[in-house]
């Protein structure tokens, strides 16, 4: 019997061949569709989000033991919608579900896909989902699923008409998911107002899980995880003792991704210092506070650019 690593390698090669043929039809899909047989992200590596992790971990049974649902007279769920602000960990949660379930992870970046293919994205979606259904256990992650509204491409009347066809193609595929398949479709959005109601109808993306911004204890957990990860990578201590009572309040309202970026910037400052021949020392509370303040200023500039105040 093949070892799991050998099975994963064989599946990866087969998927590369299949997506290579899709690429011949649609063009290079790099950056649009990514497939991982071993995502490598676990729930333990995700800070905070306790409620979301517990709920999503429970859905692993739909992939690993769907017969248990049938023993209780019901069918396994087909889809989940993760909703919340950007950077809160929706992609990581989907990857962790795939890791826990030992399932192949399909990441469909719908904003990129719709920007390239427009209303014709539906055909590629259906083909990709068909591949996933045929290849065993799978988590299909529809990133920025609100992009199917096509508001970023077309004026409202045309967008509504084209989006209706795209949504219908996706709904048709969800409805046609065989009862025997071990596939979970996870969609993510930070714009619930742009979601088509038909996608969250029963039997489709009907399990809704909020992925909120972290608060104090969750922020500390995220920071500690990123700190531990950096020290594992470096093989040495990188941080001094941190005063979380000083660090956490100014991080209020920041996402997990932003907290990780603060840690990265603090470490990058040490790299620059060491490269200049200085005594870099360990990352201190003051170093992190300085990076938090600098990041907030940059974020304000980005927001002004986004809303045209600098144009």
Beta strands, then each sheet from edge to edge (+ up, - down):
strand 1: 33-36
strand 2: 79-83
strand 3: 104-109
strand 4: 138-143
strand 5: 183-189
strand 6: 207-210
sheet 1: 1+ 3- 4- 5- 2- 6-
end
